[in-house]
Amino acid sequence: MRVVRNVFRRRLRAFLTIFGITIGVLALVVMGAMAEKLQLLVDGGVEYYGDKVVVSGPGSIGGFGVEPLSRDLIGELEAIDGVSRASGSVMMLLDEEVGAVSFGVPANINGEDGRAEGYESFEVRFADGRAVEPGERGVVAVGADLVGKLEAEVGKRVTIRGESFEVVGIAEKTLTAPDQAVMMGLEDAQDLFVASLPAAVRETVDARELVTSIAVYLDQGRDPDAMARVIAEEIPDITAMGPEGFQTSVQEPLQIFNQIIYAVALVSLLVGGLSVINTMTMAVAERTREIGVRKAIGASDGAIMRQFVAESAVIGLVGGVLGLLAGWGIVLAANSAGAASATELFLLTPRLAFGAVGFAVVLGVVSGLYPAWHAARLDPVEALRYE
């Protein structure tokens, strides 16, 4: 309690110093929560690509694209040595017009042909209802993040790109790409995709013969990255992506982005650390006679130093906790505001929460070391004479 009383002897100064730490931790929590969400999405992508090769058109990224593939390509892929099964799907954006820039995976429609059953290791479980069966028409399963946007309930109907579908399942939250997906049968997705094409192109396309991406499952022991190169060599005008390609195109740029995010937040926090140094230096100057009295009656240099370090640690702890609470509130409010449009951009993880507060405490301790060392080195006689 004495440490706390000493910290708040000059209340306004203490609150301003704590406020500086709070702002820094707030920035670290909010920006770190964005980085955590993006990293989780990327980790899900790494898991998805870990044991397969995804083939798409040359203008596609992860299955999104304007250049569809022929389903005949499935047979060509399965004829390649080392390929066990190929499964086609149609993936497209849920909304015809994207109103704003979106971080992470955009809301999408995903229709699969069912050929991946027994080969796909990335499993989606359902909180309510069931998955769409291969060949089933007029029904959808909805990802967790799209429930609010579509007002989806099992047994009710939703409108997807102007067409009405019955909801048969609500997927469990995975914190990865399936949360943003409306899953349907391949034929329904093909019809929606063809309907999105210009009229002149639509008339020349057979909906049943197109897909936007093909997942290629490999024989046991085959290296996905090596097989991606083989597939790209044997079949022209396609993009074949394995785990290495995904990491190069997505994970590495994200790491740079995360470093920038954390650097900006840490600069804010370090500015708060400077205010701690200033506050503790002034505290030592104001309490010089008190320090002299304590040393005169037997207080050791270590005891004096521990006292001031403890005070600076309290400043860091209080600022860290307040910053965490403020950041948590902003994250909750932002995710709640974005839930209706399926744009939850933040994820506050335990490691981020404890890390932010812990860093604030460490920063407080480090910032208080020099003032504490200076206080411990004071000569008791000179300190008693200090006016």
C-alpha positions as CSV (number, residue, x, y, z in Angstrom):
1,M,0.0,0.0,0.0
2,R,2.9,2.4,0.8
3,V,4.1,1.9,-2.8
4,V,0.7,2.9,-4.2
5,R,0.4,5.9,-1.9
6,N,3.9,7.1,-3.1
7,V,2.8,6.7,-6.7
8,F,-0.2,8.9,-6.2
9,R,1.4,11.6,-4.1
10,R,1.2,13.9,-7.2
11,R,-2.1,12.6,-8.5
12,L,-2.3,14.7,-11.7
13,R,1.2,13.8,-12.7
14,A,0.6,10.1,-11.9
15,F,-2.6,10.0,-13.9
16,L,-1.0,11.7,-16.9
17,T,1.9,9.2,-16.8
18,I,-0.5,6.2,-16.5
19,F,-2.5,7.7,-19.3
20,G,0.6,7.7,-21.5
21,I,1.1,4.0,-20.8
22,T,-2.6,3.3,-21.3
23,I,-2.6,4.8,-24.8
24,G,0.4,2.8,-25.8
25,V,-1.1,-0.5,-24.5
26,L,-4.4,0.4,-26.2
27,A,-2.6,0.8,-29.5
28,L,-0.8,-2.5,-29.0
29,V,-4.0,-4.4,-28.1
30,V,-6.1,-3.0,-31.0
31,M,-3.5,-3.4,-33.7
32,G,-2.2,-6.6,-32.2
33,A,-5.8,-8.0,-32.3
34,M,-6.0,-7.3,-36.0
35,A,-2.7,-9.0,-36.6
36,E,-3.8,-12.0,-34.5
37,K,-7.0,-12.4,-36.6
38,L,-5.1,-12.1,-39.9
39,Q,-2.5,-14.6,-38.7
40,L,-5.2,-17.1,-37.7
41,L,-6.7,-16.9,-41.2
42,V,-3.3,-17.5,-42.7
43,D,-2.6,-20.4,-40.3
44,G,-5.9,-21.9,-41.5
45,G,-4.7,-21.5,-45.1
46,V,-1.4,-23.2,-44.3
47,E,-3.3,-26.1,-42.8
48,Y,-5.6,-26.3,-45.8
49,Y,-2.8,-26.3,-48.3
50,G,-0.6,-28.5,-46.2
51,D,-1.4,-31.8,-48.0
52,K,-2.8,-30.8,-51.4
53,V,-2.3,-28.8,-54.5
54,V,-4.9,-26.3,-55.6
55,V,-5.3,-25.7,-59.3
56,S,-7.0,-22.5,-60.6
57,G,-7.0,-20.3,-63.6
58,P,-4.1,-18.0,-64.4
59,G,-6.0,-15.0,-63.3
60,S,-7.2,-16.5,-60.0
61,I,-6.1,-16.2,-56.4
62,G,-7.1,-19.0,-54.1
63,G,-10.0,-20.0,-56.3
64,F,-11.4,-16.5,-56.9
65,G,-11.1,-15.5,-60.5
66,V,-12.8,-14.7,-63.8
67,E,-11.2,-17.5,-65.8
68,P,-13.1,-20.7,-65.0
69,L,-11.6,-24.2,-65.7
70,S,-13.1,-27.1,-67.6
71,R,-14.2,-30.1,-65.5
72,D,-12.4,-32.2,-68.1
73,L,-9.2,-31.0,-66.3
74,I,-10.1,-33.3,-63.4
75,G,-9.5,-36.4,-65.5
76,E,-6.2,-35.0,-66.8
77,L,-5.0,-34.2,-63.3
78,E,-5.9,-37.7,-62.0
79,A,-3.9,-39.2,-64.8
80,I,-0.7,-37.6,-63.5
81,D,1.5,-40.0,-61.5
82,G,1.3,-39.2,-57.8
83,V,-2.3,-37.8,-58.0
84,S,-4.8,-39.8,-56.0
85,R,-8.0,-37.7,-56.5
86,A,-9.1,-34.4,-57.9
87,S,-12.2,-32.5,-56.8
88,G,-13.7,-29.5,-58.5
89,S,-15.4,-26.5,-56.9
90,V,-16.9,-23.2,-57.8
91,M,-15.9,-20.3,-55.5
92,M,-17.1,-16.7,-56.0
93,L,-17.8,-13.6,-53.9
94,L,-21.1,-13.6,-52.0
95,D,-21.9,-10.0,-52.9
96,E,-22.0,-8.9,-56.5
97,E,-20.5,-5.6,-55.5
98,V,-17.8,-5.2,-52.8
99,G,-18.5,-1.9,-51.0
100,A,-15.3,-1.6,-49.0
101,V,-11.8,-3.0,-48.7
102,S,-11.8,-6.1,-46.6
103,F,-9.0,-7.6,-44.5
104,G,-8.8,-11.4,-44.6
105,V,-11.1,-13.7,-46.5
106,P,-14.1,-12.0,-48.1
107,A,-17.6,-13.5,-47.8
108,N,-17.9,-16.1,-50.5
109,I,-20.0,-18.9,-52.0
110,N,-18.4,-22.3,-52.3
111,G,-19.9,-25.2,-54.2
112,E,-18.1,-28.6,-54.2
113,D,-18.6,-31.7,-56.3
114,G,-18.2,-34.1,-53.3
115,R,-15.3,-36.0,-54.8
116,A,-13.1,-34.8,-51.9
117,E,-14.9,-37.0,-49.3
118,G,-12.5,-39.3,-47.7
119,Y,-9.5,-37.3,-48.9
120,E,-10.0,-33.9,-47.4
121,S,-8.3,-33.5,-44.0
122,F,-9.7,-30.0,-43.3
123,E,-13.0,-30.8,-41.6
124,V,-15.8,-28.3,-41.0
125,R,-18.2,-29.3,-38.1
126,F,-21.7,-28.0,-37.6
127,A,-23.2,-26.3,-34.6
128,D,-26.7,-26.8,-35.9
129,G,-28.0,-28.9,-38.8
130,R,-25.8,-30.7,-41.3
131,A,-23.6,-30.3,-44.3
132,V,-24.9,-30.1,-47.9
133,E,-24.9,-33.5,-49.6
134,P,-23.2,-34.0,-53.0
135,G,-25.7,-33.3,-55.8
136,E,-28.3,-31.7,-53.4
137,R,-30.0,-28.6,-54.9
138,G,-31.7,-25.6,-53.4
139,V,-30.0,-25.8,-49.9
140,V,-27.0,-24.2,-48.2
141,A,-24.9,-24.4,-45.1
142,V,-23.8,-21.1,-43.6
143,G,-20.5,-20.2,-42.0
144,A,-20.5,-18.8,-38.5
145,D,-19.6,-15.2,-39.4
146,L,-22.4,-14.9,-42.0
147,V,-25.3,-16.0,-39.8
148,G,-26.0,-12.4,-38.8
149,K,-25.5,-10.9,-42.2
150,L,-27.9,-13.4,-43.8
151,E,-30.2,-13.8,-40.8
152,A,-29.8,-17.5,-41.3
153,E,-31.6,-20.2,-39.3
154,V,-31.8,-23.9,-40.0
155,G,-35.1,-24.6,-41.7
156,K,-35.5,-21.0,-42.9
157,R,-34.7,-19.6,-46.3
158,V,-32.0,-17.1,-47.3
159,T,-31.4,-15.1,-50.5
160,I,-28.1,-15.6,-52.2
161,R,-27.5,-13.5,-55.3
162,G,-31.2,-13.1,-55.9
163,E,-32.0,-16.9,-55.5
164,S,-33.8,-18.4,-52.5
165,F,-32.2,-21.3,-50.6
166,E,-33.1,-23.4,-47.6
167,V,-30.6,-23.4,-44.7
168,V,-29.8,-26.9,-43.6
169,G,-26.7,-26.2,-41.5
170,I,-24.9,-23.6,-39.4
171,A,-21.1,-24.3,-39.2
172,E,-19.2,-24.1,-36.0
173,K,-16.9,-21.2,-35.7
174,T,-13.4,-22.0,-36.9
175,L,-11.8,-18.5,-36.9
176,T,-10.6,-19.4,-40.4
177,A,-11.9,-19.1,-44.0
178,P,-15.0,-21.4,-43.6
179,D,-16.6,-18.8,-41.3
180,Q,-17.0,-16.6,-44.3
181,A,-18.5,-19.2,-46.7
182,V,-21.9,-20.1,-47.9
183,M,-21.6,-23.8,-48.8
184,M,-23.9,-25.3,-51.5
185,G,-24.0,-28.0,-54.1
186,L,-21.8,-27.6,-57.1
187,E,-24.7,-27.3,-59.6
188,D,-26.2,-24.3,-57.7
189,A,-22.9,-22.6,-57.5
190,Q,-22.3,-23.2,-61.2
191,D,-25.7,-21.6,-62.0
192,L,-24.9,-18.5,-59.9
193,F,-21.4,-18.2,-61.4
194,V,-22.7,-18.3,-65.0
195,A,-25.5,-15.8,-64.1
196,S,-22.7,-13.4,-63.0
197,L,-21.0,-13.5,-66.4
198,P,-21.8,-10.9,-69.2
199,A,-24.7,-12.0,-71.3
200,A,-22.5,-12.5,-74.4
201,V,-20.3,-14.9,-72.5
202,R,-23.1,-16.6,-70.7
203,E,-24.6,-17.9,-73.9
204,T,-21.4,-19.7,-74.9
205,V,-20.8,-21.4,-71.5
206,D,-22.1,-24.8,-70.3
207,A,-22.5,-24.3,-66.6
208,R,-22.1,-28.0,-65.8
209,E,-18.7,-28.1,-67.4
210,L,-17.0,-25.4,-65.4
211,V,-15.3,-25.0,-62.0
212,T,-13.1,-22.2,-60.7
213,S,-10.6,-24.4,-58.8
214,I,-9.6,-28.0,-58.4
215,A,-8.2,-29.5,-55.2
216,V,-5.6,-32.2,-56.0
217,Y,-5.1,-34.9,-53.4
218,L,-1.8,-36.8,-53.6
219,D,-0.6,-40.3,-53.0
220,Q,0.9,-40.8,-49.6
221,G,4.5,-39.6,-49.3
222,R,4.3,-37.1,-52.2
223,D,5.6,-33.6,-51.6
224,P,2.8,-31.1,-52.5
225,D,5.3,-28.4,-53.6
226,A,7.1,-30.7,-55.9
227,M,3.8,-32.0,-57.3
228,A,2.6,-28.4,-57.9
229,R,5.6,-27.8,-60.1
230,V,5.0,-31.1,-62.0
231,I,1.3,-30.2,-62.6
232,A,2.2,-26.7,-63.8
233,E,4.7,-28.2,-66.2
234,E,2.3,-30.8,-67.6
235,I,-0.8,-28.7,-67.9
236,P,-0.4,-25.2,-69.5
237,D,-2.3,-22.0,-68.6
238,I,-3.1,-22.9,-65.0
239,T,-1.9,-21.9,-61.6
240,A,-0.9,-24.8,-59.3
241,M,-0.3,-23.8,-55.7
242,G,1.1,-25.9,-52.8
243,P,2.0,-24.9,-49.2
244,E,5.2,-23.1,-50.3
245,G,3.3,-21.0,-52.9
246,F,0.7,-20.0,-50.4
247,Q,3.3,-19.0,-47.8
248,T,5.2,-16.9,-50.5
249,S,2.1,-15.2,-51.7
250,V,0.3,-14.6,-48.4
251,Q,2.2,-15.5,-45.3
252,E,5.4,-13.6,-46.0
253,P,3.7,-10.3,-46.9
254,L,1.5,-10.7,-43.8
255,Q,4.6,-11.1,-41.6
256,I,5.9,-7.8,-42.9
257,F,2.4,-6.2,-42.3
258,N,2.4,-7.6,-38.7
259,Q,5.9,-6.2,-38.0
260,I,4.7,-2.8,-39.1
261,I,1.6,-3.0,-37.0
262,Y,3.5,-4.0,-33.9
263,A,6.3,-1.4,-34.5
264,V,3.8,1.4,-34.6
265,A,2.1,0.2,-31.4
266,L,5.5,-0.3,-29.6
267,V,6.5,3.3,-30.6
268,S,3.4,4.5,-28.9
269,L,4.2,2.4,-25.8
270,L,7.8,3.6,-25.7
271,V,6.6,7.2,-25.6
272,G,4.7,6.2,-22.5
273,G,7.9,4.7,-21.1
274,L,9.7,8.1,-21.5
275,S,6.9,9.7,-19.4
276,V,7.6,7.1,-16.7
277,I,11.3,8.1,-16.6
278,N,10.4,11.7,-16.3
279,T,7.9,11.1,-13.6
280,M,10.2,8.9,-11.5
281,T,13.2,11.3,-12.0
282,M,11.0,14.2,-10.6
283,A,9.8,11.9,-7.7
284,V,13.4,11.2,-6.7
285,A,14.2,14.9,-6.8
286,E,11.2,15.8,-4.7
287,R,11.9,13.1,-2.1
288,T,15.6,13.6,-1.8
289,R,15.4,14.5,1.9
290,E,13.1,11.5,2.6
291,I,15.7,9.2,0.9
292,G,18.4,10.8,3.0
293,V,16.4,10.1,6.2
294,R,15.8,6.4,5.2
295,K,19.5,5.9,4.4
296,A,20.5,7.6,7.7
297,I,18.4,5.1,9.7
298,G,19.9,2.1,7.9
299,A,18.1,1.6,4.6
300,S,20.4,-0.1,2.1
301,D,20.9,1.0,-1.5
302,G,19.1,-2.1,-2.6
303,A,16.0,-1.2,-0.5
304,I,15.9,2.3,-1.9
305,M,16.3,1.0,-5.4
306,R,13.6,-1.7,-5.0
307,Q,11.2,1.0,-3.6
308,F,11.4,3.2,-6.7
309,V,11.4,0.2,-9.2
310,A,8.3,-1.1,-7.5
311,E,6.6,2.3,-7.9
312,S,7.4,2.4,-11.6
313,A,6.2,-1.2,-12.0
314,V,2.9,-0.1,-10.4
315,I,2.6,2.7,-12.9
316,G,3.2,0.2,-15.7
317,L,0.8,-2.3,-14.3
318,V,-2.1,0.1,-13.8
319,G,-1.5,1.7,-17.3
320,G,-1.3,-1.8,-18.8
321,V,-4.5,-3.0,-17.3
322,L,-6.4,0.2,-18.2
323,G,-5.0,0.0,-21.7
324,L,-6.1,-3.7,-22.0
325,L,-9.6,-2.9,-20.8
326,A,-9.9,0.0,-23.2
327,G,-8.5,-2.0,-26.1
328,W,-10.8,-4.9,-25.3
329,G,-13.8,-2.6,-25.3
330,I,-12.8,-1.1,-28.7
331,V,-12.3,-4.6,-30.1
332,L,-15.7,-5.8,-28.9
333,A,-17.4,-2.7,-30.2
334,A,-15.7,-2.9,-33.6
335,N,-16.5,-6.7,-34.0
336,S,-20.1,-6.1,-32.9
337,A,-20.5,-3.3,-35.4
338,G,-19.0,-5.4,-38.1
339,A,-20.9,-8.6,-37.3
340,A,-23.9,-7.6,-39.4
341,S,-21.7,-7.2,-42.5
342,A,-19.5,-10.2,-41.6
343,T,-16.4,-8.1,-41.1
344,E,-15.0,-9.1,-37.7
345,L,-11.4,-7.9,-38.0
346,F,-10.1,-8.3,-34.5
347,L,-9.2,-11.3,-32.3
348,L,-8.0,-10.6,-28.7
349,T,-6.1,-13.7,-27.6
350,P,-4.9,-14.6,-24.1
351,R,-1.3,-14.3,-25.3
352,L,-1.9,-10.8,-26.6
353,A,-3.7,-9.7,-23.5
354,F,-1.0,-11.0,-21.0
355,G,1.8,-10.0,-23.4
356,A,0.5,-6.4,-23.6
357,V,0.1,-6.0,-19.8
358,G,3.4,-7.8,-19.2
359,F,5.3,-5.6,-21.6
360,A,3.8,-2.5,-19.9
361,V,5.0,-3.7,-16.5
362,V,8.5,-4.5,-17.9
363,L,8.6,-1.1,-19.6
364,G,7.7,0.5,-16.3
365,V,10.4,-1.4,-14.4
366,V,13.1,-0.6,-17.1
367,S,12.0,3.0,-17.2
368,G,12.3,3.3,-13.5
369,L,15.8,1.7,-13.2
370,Y,17.8,4.8,-13.8
371,P,15.9,7.0,-11.4
372,A,16.0,4.2,-8.8
373,W,19.7,3.8,-9.3
374,H,20.2,7.5,-8.9
375,A,18.2,7.5,-5.7
376,A,20.1,4.6,-4.3
377,R,23.4,6.4,-5.0
378,L,22.5,9.5,-3.1
379,D,24.8,10.4,-0.3
380,P,22.7,10.5,2.9
381,V,24.4,13.6,4.3
382,E,24.0,15.5,1.0
383,A,20.4,14.3,0.8
384,L,19.6,15.6,4.3
385,R,21.0,19.0,3.3
386,Y,18.9,19.1,0.1
387,E,16.4,22.0,0.0
